């Protein structure tokens, strides 16, 4: 049953970048690289931040909103392409991001009658409800905005800030860098100074393409529903009607316990000659993946996990950590379903993830051309594919606009079985896991997740 929309739209503002000084040089257009082109028609990155700040509607609208709008205008001076549009000029062999004078970012302002405290806590709720606190990118065949924002007020409780960011322009690192920048400027009263770690690096010439991946991706998009399909319309990939979005947490103690358990299991197997130390990412992804597989009691021969890998430090030569744009590649990990269903399934999954990421040291872009065909092949064969989005390294709970850290940060994922990872609000090294499930799976998964924490630990004799 569709949920009632309790958000009333008060206004849609157009926020322009602050005019640059006469001697400044700002980037007004960006060509896409093959890293960007991969995402050309895929759904945008959407995330909502809930901030507890129990003040009146008057204070929210007359004080907080003007500060958010002014600091956004200042931030856009550093991130000028974000006020522009993705377009595909007729004389260009690939799309570009273009900012023209007068371009703005749409900022929707809303007021919600919903319960802020229920929305900002963990547990499951309908995916559909998240859409009310997130803006849309109004795409056409010939152009699409790079970014849209929404501020929603909950009088006497707080407010939320949601973004929709075109994935062909941003990866997760880049959009969270922008959000950190906007928050920093707002927190410091509109001061336009950014620290080096928040100053975007735009030079696309440093991204080399030794395997001619760009041509392969462009050809694929032109041929899809083609020939010569230059449309920039975003694929519609709405969640199933009964899809539920939930958040679960692994504390640092949980993570360390699972790591020790995994290491012990591999020592028991005598398969590890050298010490095996799985990363936090490996054990967190493995644990959630196996819980999902066991919840669904899958009978397919193999299951697959899709993870994104930041290439900035892995390219030869490496590129700056503040490089703005997409710089991620994908890695598909396949494992025998029966092995993951067994008692030591998490150890098997963690090992597979560690080996897959370790294999990238031989060349992070090897196999990138085949990535899309591999994913389509798994889908065509009816295989079970779980994707993992975002990263705890983005530190989304540190995005403070001046009224405190967010009470809850939620990434919109719509595919059933999809996962997202983030840091935890307490800042103590834990990881929050977002997951989308069918309604009839939620209780079983929650039980599996909780009971598994007792099993995946070393019991001292």
Secondary structure by P-SEA (a helix, b strand, c coil): ccccccccccbbbbbbccccccccccccbbbbcaaaaaacccccbbbbbbbbbbccaaaaaacaaaaaaaaaaaaaaaaccccccccccccccbbbbbbcccbbbbbbbbccccccccccccccccaaaaaaacccccccccccccbbbbbbbbccccbbbbbbbccccccaaaaaaaaaaaaaaaaacccccccccccccccccccccccaaaaaaaaaaaacccccccccccccccccccbbbbbbbbcaaaaaaaaaaaaaaaaaacccccbbbbcaaaaaaaaaaaaaaaaacccccbbbbbbbbbcccccccccccccccccbbbbbbbcccccccccaaaaaaaaaaaaaaaaccccccccccaaaaaaaaaaaabbbbbbbcccccccccccccccccccbbbbbbccccbbbbbbcccccbbbbbbbbbcccaaaaaaaaaaaaaaaaccccc
